[in-house]
Amino acid sequence: MIYHRDLKKNIRNEVSLKGSRKESQSWLPHFLAAAIGVSLLGVVLAATQDPAPRQRLDVSVAQELKTVASAPIAAQPTQADDWVDYTIQPGDSASVIFDKYQIHRALLELNEIPLVKKVLANIHPGKTLSMKLGWNGLQELKYPLSETRHLTVTRAGDHFSAKTIEKPVEVRRLSASGVIDSSLFLAGKRAGISDSLIMQLVGIFAYDIDFALDIRQGDRFDIIYDERYADGKPLKKSGPILAARFTNRNKTYTAFRFTDKNGKTGYYDDEGRSNRKAFIRTPVKFSRISSFFNPKRKHPILHTIRAHKGVDYAAPIGTPVKTTANGTVRFVGRKGGYGNVVVIKHFGGYSTLYAHLSKFKKGLKRGKRVKQGDVIAYVGKTGRATGPHLHYEFRVNGKHKDPLKVRLPNAPSLAGGDLSAFKAQTQPLLVQLKTLSSSQLATIE
């Protein structure tokens, strides 16, 4: 019995002695060898000793082995230089990642470089942090800043140096055509263009075409655009569209991208007239039109014939409402059955009204100047309203007009030197568009 106690004591001393060494993993093989030796010795002693002490000895050894096997082992720097690619997780910080690889001292040094400190303080989940590790810690680090630009940090002796590197980008001139069967997006997919290009196309012709209401089966489009490539792969952001043609309800619209002498870029038709109108057609992102302009509509609450002098756009409460043109706020407040209302006066005798609002944009007041597309309020159901929607009115010299059909004034057109430069730049694109259209029509037929 004394012999077994001494033996167990020696085993524990062996564990304690090995655990105190700096090389935290190097003692494990020796301990396992000692444990195996002890187990064999236990078999030899079994013939001369009673089973109870042997059982206690085996349990003790098993417990020691279990303790060693379950101890967590931290990530260790590699002995030879090697790259580690770490995908950043939600909640990660540079400190957490550097601690994981036991290179926290390197982070302290990197934070002495302003550019690196700023980047590491704003790392994003999903991106990859690449680190080259060696016997003395971090050797090199790479982090993507964009699709074409990344940060590189390199150890130079006892300090780090940092720089940003741009990938060479190849620009390819491409074209695509499509015919709408059920939706513009599906037609775009079949034509092989990205959603971002489709949205650009919508933005170009949004002043002339209501893409939520006016699109019909058989409508078609042709586009010429630039696609950027890096490392032989297309970048996520496509475009810009250089020229486009869209046929909607048998009426064809054309647009060319051009930058004038003042550096302002816009889209113009083949005569140099701006595609951008002084007014945007719809002031809110809506799910449907619940009521159209109707001089003889029966009121849903009063049940009497009362002219509906605007358009009702159904949308969730809180949906942002945007002013359709530059102007000056003439009224902000409550107005009878309209509920909360904003009235804006525009140039040339035009004015617009926005009603049934839930609340106004903070700081909006009478006399404040607003620009086209500014958020002025939020959809609600104040006043006489059966549900959340925006009631929108369009007036010319005080007379109500149908917002969906009124002819909207154009923005200024090109003139002089700008017009000459525009004609020279767009002539080849116009020829290419005509060729695309002819090819598409031949395919359809």
N, C-alpha and C positions, 0 to 999 in steps of 0.2 A: 504494500500500500504506500509506503514511504517512497519507494522507487517510482511509482506512477505519479505521485504529486510532484516530485522533482522533475520528472520528464515533462509534465504539463507546464511547469514553471519555466523550464528551458525553452519550450515552444513559444510561450508568450513573450519571453525575453527576445527570442529571435525575431518575432513580429515587430516588437517595439524598436529593436535596433535597426532593422531594415527600414521601417517607416520613417525614421528620423533623417535618413539621407536626403540630399537635395534632389538626386535623380529619382523622382517620385515613382517611376514605373520600373526601374532596373532591378528592384529587389524582388519583384513578383516571381520570376522563374526560380530564384534561390529558395523562396519560401515554399513554393509548390514542391520542389525537390525534397526539402526538409519534411514537408507534410507527408509525401509519399513514403519517405524513409521511415517516418514514425508509424505510418499505417502498416508497413511490412513488419516492423519490429513488434507491433501489436499482435500480428498473426503468430510470430514465433513465441511470444510470451503467453499466448492463449493456452498453450499446453500445460503451463505451470501455475497460471493465475486463475482465480475464480472469475466467472463471467461478469459479475457486477462492475468491478473496476474497469474491465475492458470496455464495457458499454459506456461508462462515464467518459473514458478517454476518447472513444470514437465520436461521441456527441460533442465533446470539447473541440476536437480538431475540425469537425464539420462546421461548427459555429464560427471558428476562426476563418475557414475557407469562404463561408457565406458572406461574412463581413467584408473580406477583401474583394470578392467578386462583385458586390453591389455598390462599392464606392464609386462615385461619379468621376469620370476622367475628363478634364477640361481639354478644349481644342488646343493642340500644340503647334507652334511654328515648325514648319518642315526644316529638315537639316540641309537639304539642297534647295536652291531657288526654285519655286514652283508657283503657278498661278492658281488663285482661288476665285471663282465667280460666285458672288453672294447675291441672291435675289432679295431685295429689300421687302420686308413684311410690314403690314400695318402696325404702328406702334414702335417700330424700330427707330433708333437714333444712331448717329455715328458712334457715340460713346458705348452703346450696347453692342454694336457690331465689333468695334475694336477690342472691347473687353472679351468678347467671345473667342477672339484669336490671340489674346494676350499680347496686344500691341498698343496698349493704352498710352504708353509713353510717346509713341509716334504721333498720336492724335494731339498731344500737347504741343509737339513741335509743329505740326501742320497748322494748328490754330494761330501760329505766329504769322502765317501768310494770309493777308486779308481776303484774297480771292478764294482760296481753299476753305477758309473758315466760313465764308458766306455760302459756298456750295454745300459743304457738309452739314450746315445747319438747316438746309432745305432739301434734303434727299426725299425722293418720292417712292412710295410702295409700287412694286412692279418693275422698277428699274434695276439694273445690275451694277453692283460695285465690284470691280475687278481689282484684286490685290496680289502682287507678287511678293511672296514671303520667303525669307531666308534664315540662316542660323542666327543672324543678329536682328531679326524682326522685319518690318516693312521695307521693301526695296523700291516698289513702284505701285502706283494707284491710277485707275482710270474710271471716269464716271461720265455718262452721256448727258450733255446739256440740251441737245436737240438731235434730230435725225442726222444732221450733217456736222455736228460740232460736239467735241468732248474735251473734258479736262484730263490732263496727264500730269501726274506728280512723280518725280524721280529723285531717288536718294543720290546725292553727290558728296561723297565723303561723310562728314559729320553733320550735314544739313540736307534739306529738301529744296528742290526747285520745281516751279509749276508753270504750265503754259496751256493754252487752249489750241486745239488743232481742228482745222476745217477739212472735211472730206471734199475731194473734187466732185463737182456736180455736172452731170451731162443733161442737156436740155434737148428733148426730141419734139418735133412738131408733128402732131397727130390729128386725126379727124374721126368723126363718128356720126352715124345717122340712125334714126329710129322712128318707128311708127307705133302709135299708142293703140293698144287693144283694150286694156282695162285700166291701167294707171301709168303715169309718167315714170314712176320709179322702176316699175317692171320693164318698161320699154328701154330705160337707161341701162338696166342690168343686161338685157339682151344685146344692147349695143356695145357692151363692155366698158362702160364708164362708171366712175365712182359716184357715191351719194353726194360727195362734196361738189362734184361737177354739175350734178342735177340741180343742187341748190343754187349754184351760181347761175345756171340757166334760168331758173325761176326768178331770181333777183333781177336779172337783166330785163325780163319782159313783164315784171310784176305790175308796172304802171299801165300796161295795155291789156293784160290778160289776168283775170281772176282765176288762179290755178285751183282754187277750191270749188269753183262753181262752173267755170266756162269750158273745161277740158272735155273733149268729145272723142269717141272712138274714130280712128282714122286721122286724127291730128298727127303731125310729123315734125321732126326737127333735124337740123344738121349743125354740127359745131366743128370749129377748128380750134385747137388748144395746145398749150405747151405742157409736157409731162417731164418732171425732173427725176433723174436717176442718180443713185449713189451706190457704188459697189455693184453695179449692174441690176439693182433692184429699184422699182418705182417708190418714190417717197409717198407718205400717207396723204399729204395735201396736194391735190391735183390742180392744174391750171396755172395761169389764168386762161379763161376762154378769150380768144382773140377775135373770133367772128362767129356769129350764130344766126340761124334762120329758123323761125318757128311758124308753122301754118296752123291756125286755129279757126275752125268753122269756115274754112276756105279763104280766110284772109291771112296774108303772109306778112310777118314782121321781120326786119333785118337789123342787126346790131354789130358794130365794130368797136373794139377797144382802142382808145386814143388818149395820149397825154399831151395837153396843150403847153404853150410856152411858159405858163406860170406853174407847171408841174402838177396840174389838176388832171386826174384820170377819170374818164367816164366812158359811156357807151353811146354811140350815135348811129343814126340810120345812114344809108348810102349817100344822102344829100347833106350830111353834117348836122342834122337836127338831133338834139339830145333825146335819148330814150327816157331820160328821167323827167317826170312831170313835176309841176309845182305842188301837186297833191298826191299822196299815196291813196290807193283805192279803199283800203280797209284799215280801220284804226285799232283792231284787236285781233288776237288769235282766237278764232271761234270754232265751235263744233258744228254749228248749223245756223241758217237764217230762220228765225222763228216767225218774223213778220216782214213783209216787203212794203215798199212805198205804195200806198193805195189811198187815193182821195176819197173813196167811198167804203172804207173798211168798217165793219161792225165791231165796236169796242168790246173786248173779252170780259171786262168787268162791268161797264156801264150798260152794255147791251143796247147801245144806240149807234146809229150811223155817224161815225166821226172820222174825218180824214186822218190817215196815218202818214205823217209828213216826213218820215224817215225810214231807216232800216233797223231791225232788231237783230243783234248778233247774240245768240245763246252761248254762254261761256260760264265756267265756274266762278263763284264769288272770289274776288281777289286777283283775277286775271288782269295784268297791266293794260291800261288804255293809253294809246299814243296819239299825239296830235298829228293830223294828216298833212300839215304844211306849216311853214314859218308864220308867226303872227304874234299878236298881243292878247293876253287874257283880258276879257271884258267883264266876265262875271264868274264868281265862284260862290256857291251856296245852295240853298234849298229853293225850289221853285215849284210849288203846288204838286200836281200829279207826276211831274218829272222826277220828284225826289231831289237827290243831290245832283247838281248840274255844273258843267263848265262850258262857257261860251268863249270862242276865240275869234277875233277879227283878223282877217288876212288882207293881202293887197287886192286892189282892183274890185272892191265891193263884195268879195267873198267872205263868208263866215261859216263856222261849224259849231254844232251843239252836241254835247255828250251827256246823257242822262241816266238816271237810276243807279248812280255810282255808290259804292259802299263807303269809300273814303277818297280824299284828295291827296295828291302827292305833297309831301311835307315842303313847306315854303311857297306853295303856289298861291298867288294872290292877284287881285286886279292890277293891271298895268305891267305885269311881268312878261317879258319877251320869251317866247319859246321857239324851238327849232323843230322842223319836221322829224318825227320819230321820237321826240321826247316823251317820257312817261308823265302823264298829267294826273291820272287817277286810277281807280281800280273798279272792276265790275262788281255790281251789287244788285239789289232788288228794292231800293228805296222808292217811295212814291207809289203810284198805282202800277204795280208790276206783279204778274202772276208767277214769275220765277226769275232767277238770276240771268240778266242779259244787259247788253249795252244798247241803248237807243241812240242812233246817230243821225243827225240832220245836216244837210248841205244847203246853204242859201247863197243866191246870187242877187245882190242889190235888194236883199230882204225877201226875195221870193224863193219858196222851197223848190228844190230840184231832187230828182231821184239819184241818190248817191251812187247807185250801181250803173246808171246810164249816162249821167251828165258828162259832157265833153270836158276833160281836164286840161287846163292851160299847160303848155310846155315850158321847160326851163330854157335858158338862152341857148342859141345855136352857135356853131363855129363860124368864124368870119376871117377875112384877110389871110394872113400868112398861115394861121392855124388850119383854115379850110383847105388851102393848097397842099400843105403837108399831109393832112388827113387823106385827101384824094389820092396822093401819090402812094401813101402807105397801104391803103386799103384796096387799091385796084387789083393786085394779085389775089388777095383774099376773096374778093367778090367773084372773081373767075372760078376759084376753087369751090366756093359755095354753090355756084350754079352747076358745076360738074357733079358735086355730091348729090344735089337735088335730082339731077337728070338720072344718075345711076340708081337712086332710091326708087324713083317713079318707074324705071324700067324693071326693077326687081319686083315691085308690087304688081305690075301688069303681067 
